[in-house]
Amino acid sequence: MFSTCKRVTRPFCLHCPCLLVFTFQENRLKIDSSIITEWSKLALGTGVRPFHVSTALSAKAKVAMSRFEPSSAINYGKMHENIITVRRRLNRPLTLSEKIVYGHLDDPAGQEIDRGRTYLRLRPDRVAMQDATAQMAMLQFISSGLPKVAVPSTIHCDHLIEAQIGGAQDLQRAKVINQEVYNFLASAGAKYGVGFWKPGSGIIHQIILENYAYPGVMLIGTDSHTPNGGGLGGICIGVGGADAVDVMAGIPWELKCPKVIGVRLTGTLSGWTSPKDVILKVAGILTVKGGTGAIVEYHGPGVDSISCTVSWPYNYFVKKTHGFSGMATICNMGAEIGATTSVFPYNHRMKTYLDKTGRGEIGSLADHFKDDLVPDEGCEYDQVIEINLSELKPHINGPFTPDLAHPVSDIGAIAKKSGWPLEVKVGLIGSCTNSSYEDMGRAASLAKQALDKGLKCKAQFTVTPGSEQIRATIERDGYAKILSEVGGIVLANACGPCIGQWDRKDVKKGEKNTIVTSFNRNFTARNDANPATHAFVTSPEIVTALALAGTLDFNPETDYLTAPNGEKFKLEPPSGDELPSRDFDPGQDTYQHPPAESSSVKVDVNPSSNRLQLLEPFDKWHGKDLEDMKVLIKVKGKCTTDHISAAGPWLKFRGHLDNISNNLLIGAVNIENDAVNKVKNQLTGEYNGVPDVARHYKANGVNWVVVGDENYGEGSSREHAALEPRHLGGRAIIVKSFARIHETNLKKQGLLPLTFADPNDYDKICPDDKISITGLSSFAPGKPLTAVIKHSDGSQQSISLNHTFNETQIQWFKAGSALNRMKELQ
């Protein structure tokens, strides 16, 4: 009659929609003889009392999502009901990812669920936006005509601060240069009910960890490293601005039902091996596209080794291995394998972190619903990777791609063999991936050892705190002083060099050199706009050790440093407390609450501004096949969103679509001549920059396509990589495969992201071809389209093109964009 999940010992009827009442008495399950008719009576936890759902939840439903939003309560009860509904329908144990995702379904009773195939309609709990992407997201929200956001939302100013001199000076300079943008975001936030974190607050993902993430939350953010929040047990997903607008507008958000990759951890981290090495190893296994369309779920006995034991309420820490921040690090860099997101199961370390950051009530509520915040026993994954942490060695990945994994012990020999520069010019620690209190403490423990021997860094060394709270606390506790004395420059609480906001002076553009970072991404020219920079990503402790040694050819586990007096010494493995013993120092208050009454707030965009521009609707589909389109560029090899829409100095134009479109595909390699930003204008026969040719085609009424390779659009979530081709007359992007976020962004803006049914058909297209897309009159889910390729010699070929559009997304295409469709439905 009934079935009991192996972990969630709550019986449910297999033959009707009722749940059964039960209590626990002396560890024995006692089932009530009556079947409850009003959507059930169930025990919430393992207490001895049975509760009616509404009674139990009403007592627990008033825990606020954050201290900034006292009227927005966490709704674990609704999530729990959804999980029960879906588990009964599927009649199988659920992974943690499924529990949280399906727990946020708009229609759990009727939603078709098939991992990797169906599209889910979801109700995320909140939205977060960083300042570079928030500009376009808020401009789109303004265009929607809606008066207020429907869910708690925040803006975080972290992307527009360039690293030049040091934290205080760089922050002040950014406030002056970006005043127009900051004023726009602050006033738009106030007008539409969005919280605003001022410049200097810190990196969006650290702020989310400290204030907004919690176990079981579903949060979407307009940054690809939003999965950072999975370290606190949430499903946090990076999206484009148009997706954020859907959620802020109160519209169900669509996501293809993710597959689930399980990473089973055994053993224990020790010595120089850090949590960063887990994801560096996983990246080497799965590559930059191996996680596409999947959530990576960490589980197994080794998970607790990525936590440290804290003796409460005493003011000292009994350190076993690594702390909570390590789980966030692993989830953060999961973006580099193309994963939808990554997540860890709820454990005592998450509870401790919630307590330490003033959210003890959330931790208590999570304890009450803890069975919903861990995977069911016997759940099945689509793929399982096993990693023995006891055998894992320190890793360093790169250059030029984050999935080229090497043990640190081997990197010196590999670099010599490959001709990579051995000298480390700069070591950089921080970024959203590794800028926690524990990260800074472990780096400082190494710096202190060197200082005790009279040694300073041979390489330049920079330190980026993750937030104002982290900066103030490491300053109070002496870490900042130690890191500065060893040669470090403490930068602003911002993204800085990790995203190319770095006014680097020590090498010239084109000069071959090596840098090592604790960042997450190391694509060509990403950090300093120099394509000859060999960037490697690793843990903060390995960065610190290599900066002290000044060379890649150094293994801190075995090699010795030489003090100024000639003494040789070996660094002891790093150590550091996960959380400060004296609580965090919050530093300066940098948060702006949206006012309760905002009708008088004005949001002005100067028509003559070169930073901000109100959006005009894109044109609708004309109802016919797309005929004789030019090939703007046939891209050779890797083409990330950095190649499509560069960051760095271009970030200042993120709110002005026409101006930022001048960077369209300027980093992509043209297969015709192996050059960047040099394509042939088929109308004039001249070679010009990619944006210039696109503008010329648009001015002459000529549509165009882009042809690309594998995993096109990997990397950042930036929707400008979709907005720009649409703005300049593009109609279709035809590639071997797409990265998830970019494919969705293209659909949102009315473009056709299409893939070769046969990847070898990529070779059939020449840069001077004309391409027609046929079959659009009967455009339907699952039905391929046809490309007719007209060669310059007069011959023709037809090839099949696949797509992943569902019916709703086809309506976006026909309307010209998802925003246009939203307006049609209002």
N, C-alpha and C positions, 0 to 999 in steps of 0.2 A: 504493500500500500504506500509506504513512504520510503524515502531515501535520505541518508545522512552523509554530508560531505566529510571527507576524512579530517580536514582541519576545522572547518566551520561546523561544529556539531549542532546544527539546527535542522530538525527534520522538516521536510516539505513534502506535500502530497503530490504524487505524480499524475493524479487523475482529475484534479480540480484546482481552482485558483486559491485554495485556502492554505494557510499555514497552521501548524499544530502547536498547541500550548504545551510547554514542558517546563520542568524545574530540575535543578540538580540537587539530589539528596545523597550524601555519602558517595559522591562520584558516580551515582547511578542515574540514568535518564528515566524520568517518570513522565509518561505522556497522558495528558488529559483525555478523557473518553469522548468529549464533545469536539466537534469541528466548529471553529469560530467562523461566523459568517461575515462580519464586518472587517474585512481586510486585516484580520488576524490579531492575535495576541502572541507576543513572543518575548523571550528573555533577551535583554540587551546586555550581553556579557555572561559571566558565569556565577551570578548571584543566586540566591535561593528563592527570590520572589519572581513570580511571573508579572509582566507588565503589559498593559494594553499599549499599542504603539503610540497613539496620540497622547496618552497620559505620560508615558516615559519620555517621549521626545519633547513635550512641552516644558518639562523641567530642565531639559538640556539644550533647548534651541536658542538660548539667548547669549551664547558665546560669540562675541564679535570676531569678524575676519581679521581685523587689525585695530589697534588703538586709535587709528585715524578715522575709522568708519564704524562707530558704535552702533549704528542702526542697521548694519548689514551683518547678519548672523550666519555662522557656518551651518550648513544643512546636511549633516551626516545622516539624519533620519531619512531624507529623500533618497540619498545615495544608497542607503541600506535597502530600502524598499525596491529600488531599481535592480540592485544586485540580486535580491531574492527572486524577482520576476524573471530576470534573464537567466539565472542559473537553472530555474525550473524549466524554462523554455528549452535551453540547450542540453539540459540533463547531463551535465558534466562539471567537474571542478574547474575553477577559473584561475587564471594567472592574476597577479596583482594588477598588471596593466589593464587587463580586461575589467576587473572590478571597478577601477577608477574611471576608465573610459565609458564602459557601459553604464556605470552609476550616474553618468551625466547625460544619458540619452534623453532626447526630447520625447520619444515615444517608446519606452522600453518594451511594452507589450506588443507593438506592431512592427518595430524596426527589423528589417532583414539584416541578419548578421552573418557574414562570411569573411573570415580573415583574408585580407589581400584582394578582395573582389568588390564587396558592396560599399556604398558610401553611407556613413553614419551622420545623422543630424544630432548635434550635441549642444548642450547648454553650459558653456564654461562659466566659472565663478567670477573671473576678473580678467582685466586686460592691463598690460604694462607696455609702455613705449619709450624708447630712447630718443633723444632730441633730434637726431639726424633723420630717423624714420617717422617720428611723430609729426614733423612738419607736413608731410604729404598725407599722413593718416588724418590729421585734424582738418586739413584743407578738404579732404574727401568727406569727412563727417559734416563740415559746414555745408558742403554742396548737397548733402542729403536732406537738409531742411529740418532736421529733428532738433528739439529744444534742449534735451539733456541726454547724457549717456544712461543706458539702461542697467549697466553693471558697474561695480567699483572699478575705476580706471586711474592710471597714474602716468605721468610724464617724468622722465629722468634725464637731466642735463649732464651727459658724460662724454659725448662724442666730439664736441667742437672745441676742445681744449688742447692746443698744440704744445708738445713738450719742447722747451727751448733752454730754459735756464734752471728752473726749480719750481716747486709747487706754488708758492705764494705769488711769485712774479708771473708765472704762466697763467694762473687763474685770473689775475687782475687783467692781464692783456686780453684774455678770451672774453671777459665780461664787456670790455670796450668794443672789441671787434664784432662780437655777436649780439650786441644789445638789441638790434631790431628783431632778431629771431627769438631771443629769450623773452622779449616783451610780447611777441606774438603768441608764443607757447603759454606764457603765464596768463595772458588775458583770455586766450581760447580755453585754457583749463578752467579758469574762473567762470567763464560764460557757460560752459557746457558740463560743469560738475566733475572735472578731472583734477585729481591731486597733482601738485607740481613740486618736484624736487629740484631745487636751484643748482646752478653750477657750483661745483665743489662738494656736493653731497656725497658723490661716489659713483661707482659703476652700477648700472641698473641691476645686475644680477646679484651683487652683494647686498644692495638695498632690499631687494625682494627677499633674500634669505633672512635678513635681519628683521623684516617687518611684515611681509605678506605671504610667503610660502608657508604651507603647513601640510601635514600628511593627508593625502586624499584630495587636495585641491586640484582643480583643472584650471590652469592659467595659460592664456596665450599672450605672447609678447612679440613685438615687432623687431626682434633680433634673433639671429640663428642660435645664439647660445643661451636662450631662455631655458633649455633643458637643465641648466644648473640647478634649478629648484627641485629636480628629482632626487637630489641629495637629502632633501627633507621629506621625501616620500610623496611628492606631488607629481602629477602629469602636467608638465610645463612644456609648451610647444612653441617653436619659432614660426612666425607667419609673416606675410606681407601686410601692408597697411589696410588694404581692402578687406582682408579677413578680419582685422581688428574692428573695422567700421561695422561689419555685420554683427559682431558680438556687442559692440557699444550701442548698436541700434536695436538690440533685443531680438535679432533674427537668429534662428538656429544656425549653427556653424557646421559646415560640411567637412568631413575628413574621411578619406578612404580607410576602411576598417583595417587597422595595422596588423601585420603579422607580429609575432613576439619571439625575439631571440633571447634565449636564456643563457646567462653567463654564470656558471656555477663556480663559486670560489671556495677553495679548500686551503688548509694551511694557515700560516700566519706571516704577516709582513715583519721584516726585521732589518736591522742595520741600515744600509744606504737605500734600500728599496722603499719606495713611497707609493701612495695611491696613484700618483700620476703614471707610474710605470704600468699599472693595470690597463689604463686606457691606451697608453702608447703600444702595449703589447696587442691589445684588441684591434687597434687600428692597423697594425701590421698583419693581423690575421684576416680581417674583413675588408681591408682597403677602403678607399674614400667613397665607394658606392655600395659596399657590402651590407650596409644597414638600411638602404633605401626602402621605404615603405614598411619599416618595422620599428617597434619599440624594443629597446634593449633592457632586459630586466635582470638585475643582479640578485643572486640568491645563493644559498648554501652556507655551510658552517663558517667559511672564511669571511663572511660579511662582518661578523662581530670583531674580526681582527682589524677592521678599518674603523674601529671605535676605541676610545680609551675609557677606562673606568674612573669615575670621579667620586670621591668620598664626600658625600653631602651630610650635613651642611658645613663641613669644615672648609677652611680656606687653603687647602692644598690638594694637589691632584696626584693620584696614583696612576702613573702612566704605563699602559701596557704596550701600545703601539701607536697608531695614528688616530686622529680625531674625526669628528663629524665632517669637518670641511673636506676631508679626502673623498667622501662620497659625492659631494657637490662637484669637486674637481673632475671625477670620473664621468659624471653625467654631463657636465659642461662640454667636455671635448668629444662626447659622443656625436656632436654635430659634424665632426670631421669624418665620420664613417657614413654620413648620409642618413642617420637614424632619425625617425620622427621625434623621438625623445628617449631618455633613459630614466630608470627609476630604481630606487632601493626600497626594501620593505621597512616598515616602521619598526624602530627598536628603541631601547632605553636611551641611546645617545641623542636621538632626535628629541625625546622628552626633555633631556637635560638642556639641550640647546634652546628649546622653547622656553624653559624656565629661566635660563640665563639671559634671554633677550626679552624678558617681561611678558611672556605669553604662557604662563603656567596653566591658565584656564583651558587654553587650546590643547595643551598636553594632557590634561586630565580628561578632556572630552575624547581625545584620540585614544587614550587608554580604554575608555568605555566601548569604543567601536574598533578595537584593535584587530578583531578578526576580519574586518573589511579592509584592513590596511596591510595585509600580508597575503601571499599566494595560498590557494588551497593546496593541501597535500594531494599529490596525484595529478596536478594540472599538467597539461602538455604544451611544450614549446615547439615552434616550427623549426628551430635549430638550437642546438646546445653547444656551447663552448666551455671547456673545462680549463681552469687556471689554478695551479697550485701555488699559492702565494709564498710558500716556504722555498720554492725553487725559482721564483721570479727574480730576475736580476735588474739592476738599474738600466734604463733605456734612454736613448736619445734618437729622435726621429728627424729626418731631413737629408739633404736640403730640398727646397722647392716643393715639397709635398709632405703632408703630415702623416702619411702611412708608410713611409720608407723607414722601417724600424731597425735599430741597431742596438745591441748591448753596449753600454758605455765602455766596457772593457775592450771592445773591438773597434771603436770609432776611429782611433788614431791610425791604425793600420789601414782601415777602409779609406780614410781621407787621403792618406799618402798614395794609395793605389789609384784612387779616382782623380787625383789632382786637385782636391779641394784645399783651400788655404787652411793651414794648421793653426796659425795665430788667431786667437780670439780677440777681436777688436773691442767688442762690447758684450757685457753680460747684462741681461735685463730680467728682473724678477717683478712679479705682480701680474696684472691683468685680471679679468674676471675669472680666469681659470685657477689661479694660484695667488690670491692676495689676502688670505685670511690671517687672523691673529696667529694661528699655528704655523702657517707658511712663513710668516715673518720671523717668528721665534726660532724655527729650525735654521733658517738662513743666518740669523744673528748668532746662533750657537757656534756655527762654523767661523763666522767673522771674528767672534771673541777669541777662538783658539788661535787664529792667525795674528790678531793684535797682541795677544800674550807673548808671541814670538817676535813681535816687531815687524810683522809682514802686512802689507796692504795689497790690494788687487793690482795685478799687472794690466788687466784690461779695464776699460771704462766700465762703470757699474751703475745701473739705475734701479730705483726702487719705486714701485707704484702701489700705494695702499688702496685697498678695495673700496673703502668708504671713509667718510669723515669720522665715524666711530672707530674704525680700525686705526686711522692715522692718529687720532687723539690718544688712543689706548697704547699704541706702541711707542708713542712719544713719552707718555707718562711712565711706562714700564721700562724705558731705557733701550728698547730695541732700535729705535730710529737713530739714537746717538751712536750705538755700536756700528750699525750699517753705514752711517755717514763717516765715521772715523776710519773704516776700512777702505774708504774711497767712494762710497755710494752717494748718488744724488737722489734725494727724495723728491719725486715728481708729484703733480697734483693728483687728487683722488679722481681719476678719470681713465679713459681707455688709452690715450696717448699713443706710444709707439706700436702697440699691439694692432691698431687699425690704420697705421700710417700717419698718425698725427705726431710727427717727429721731425723737427728741423735739424737734421743731422749735419754736422760740419766736419767730421774727422776724415771722411773719404769723399772722393769725387764720384759723380755718377759714371758708372761704367767700370769703376775700380773693383777688382775682384777682392772679396774679403769675407770673413766669417763672423757671425754673431750667434750667441746662444741665448735663448729666452725660455721663460716658463709660460709662454703664451700657448695658444691653441692652434694657430694657423701660420703657415710659413710659405705661402705661395710666392711666386716670383714678384719681387719689388713691393710686396705688401707692406713691410714695416717702414722702409725708408725711400721708396720710389726708385731704388737702384736695382736693376735687373741682375747685376753681377754679385749682389750680396747673397751669400750662402747662409740661410737662416736655419737653425736647428731648434727644435722644441724639446724640453726636458723638464725635470722637476726643479723647484727653486734651489734645493740644496746642491744639485749637480751644477746648475748655473753658477752658484756662488763658488763652488770648488774650481770650476774651469776658469772663472774670472780671476781667482787668486793665482792659479797656475799660468794663465795667459795662453793656454794651448789646448787644442782638442785632444792631443796625445797625452792625456793624463787620466788615470783611473784612480779615484780617491780611495778605493778599497785596497789597493796594493802599492800605489806610488807615493813618493815622498816630496814634500815641498822643502825649499831651502830658505832659512831665515836670513836676514841681513848679516848676521854674525857667522854665517856659514853652517850653522846647525841644521841638520836634516830632521824633519819631523813628519809624521803622518797624522792626518786629520782623524779624530774620533768621529764615529757616525753621529749625525745631527740629532738633536732632541729639542722638544719644545712643547709647552702646554697647549692643549687645544683651546682652552678658554682662560681668560685672566682670572686670577684668584680674587681680585678686588672688584669684580664686575667690570663691565665696559664703561669707558668714559665716552659719553655721547658726542662730545665736542660741540661745535656750533649747531644751532637749530637752523636747518636749511629747508624746511618743508613749508609749503604754502597750501593751506586748506582752501578748497573752493567755497565761496560764500553760500549761505543758505538761500539768499535772494540775489539773483544775477541779472535781472532784467535790464538794469542800468549799465551793465558792463558792455563795453564796446570792443570789438575785435577789428582793427583796421589793417588793411593791406594796401600799402602805397602802390598805385599803378606804375610808378616809375622805379620801383625797387628792383635791384638785381639779385635779391636774396629770396624774395617771396613773390608768388604769383597765384592768383585765384585760378581755379581749374575750369576749363571749358569742356563740355561733354564730348566724348568721341563719337564719330559718325556711326550710324547703324549699318548693319549688313544690308547690301542692296538687293538681296534675294537671288543672286545669280552665282554661278561658279566664278572663281577668281582666275582671270585669264592673263596669260603672257606676263607674268611677274618676273622682274629682274632678280638675279642673285646678287644681293648687296656684297656678301662675302661668304666664301666657303672656308670655314674655320678649320685649322689643322690642330689636332691634339687637344690638350686640356683647355677648357674655357670656363672659368669660374665667374661668379658675379663681379669679382674684382676686374676681370678682363672686360666684362660687358659694361660695367659702370664703376669706374675706379673711385676709390675713397680718397684719403689724404687731403690734398688741397681742394678737391672737388666737393668735399662735404659742405662747404659753405653755400653751395647752390641746391642743396637737397629740397628746399622749399620753392624752387623756381624751375619748373619742368623744362622750359625752353632753354634756359642757360645750361642746366646740367646735361641736357641732351647733346651738348658739344663734346661729351666724353664717350659717346656710344661706341662700344667695341674697339676703343683705341688701343687696348692691350691684347686683342686677339691676333693670332698669327694667320695671315692669309696664305692658303695652300698654294696659290698661284706663284708667289715670289718669296715665301718664307719671311715676309716683312710684317711689321706691325703698323697699323694705321696707314696703310698704303694699298688702296684698291682702285681698280680701273672703273671709271665712269663709262658705262656702255653707251651713253648718249653722246659723249664728247670724245671718247677715246683717250682721255687724259687720266693720269693717276693722281688721286687726291686722298685726303683723310676720309675715314669711314663716315663720320657725321656729315662732312661736306657733301659727299656723294649722295647720302640719304636725303639731305635737304634738297639737293638738286632734283632728285627723282620726285620728291613730294611736290616741289614747285611746278613740275611738269606733268603732274597727275599720273605718275608711274608708281604702281605698287611694287613691293619687293619682298623677298624672303631671305632668311639666313639659313645656311646649311652647316650643321655641326656634328661633332663626334660624340663619344661616350660621356655620360654623366654631365651633360651640358647644364651650366648654371649652378654647379656645386658651390658651397661656401655660404656667404652671407645671405640673410633673408631679404636683402634690399629689393624692394619692388620697383625701384627706378630702373633696374635691368629689364623690367617688362614695360614700364611706362614709356621709356625712351624710344624703343623701337616702334611702339604704337603711335607715339606722338609724331615721329618722323616718317610715317607712311608704311611701316611694316605690316604684313598681313599674316605671315606664317613663319614658324621656326621649325625646321625639319632636321632631326638629329637621330643618332643611334639610340640614345637614352637620355632621360632628364633626371636632374635632382628634384626631389619632391616639392620643395617650397617654390622653386622657380617655375615649375610646370603649372602649379596652381596660380601663381602671380600672373603668368601669361594669360591663362583662361579668364581671370578676373578683369583684365584690361581689354578683352575682346579679340585677342590674338588666337591663332590656331597652333598649339604645340603638338606636333606630329612626329611619329617615329617610323623609321624604315621597317616594314614588315620583314625585309631581308637586309640586315646591316650592310651587306656587301653592295647594296644599291647606292650607298654613299659615293662609291667610286664612279658611278655612272653620270654624276652631275658635274658639269664643267662650270667654271666661273662666268663664262659668257653665255650660258644657257638661258632660255626663258622657261618658266614653269607655270603650268596651270593646275589648279586644284579643282577636281571635278567630283560630283556626287553630293554637293552641298544642299541641293534641293531635297534630298532624302536623308540628310544628316541625322543620324540616330546612334544611341549608345551601342557600342560593340560592333558597329558596322564600319569597316575600313573606308577611307577615301582613296582617290586615285590621283597621282601626280603624272601629268603628261609633260615630258621633258622634250623641249625643242632645241636641238643643237644648232650651232652656227652654220653647219654644213647642210642644213635642211632636213636632216634625219630626225626621227622622233622615237622615243621610248616611253612606255607607261610602266609605272611601278605602284605598288600598294603601300599605303601609309596607314598606320594604326593610330588610335587616339584613346584617351581614357575619359572622354566627356560623358557625364550622365545627362539626364533630361534637363535638370536645372541649369547646368553649365552650358548646355546648348542654347538655352534662352539668354544667357549672358552674351554669348557670341552674336546672336541675332539682334539683341538690343544695342550692341556696341560696347558694352562693359557690364560688370556686375552692378556698378553704381547706377547706370542707366536703368537696368532692370529693377533695382530697388525703387527708383522713382516711379516707374511704370505701375508698380504694385501698390503705391501709397494711395 
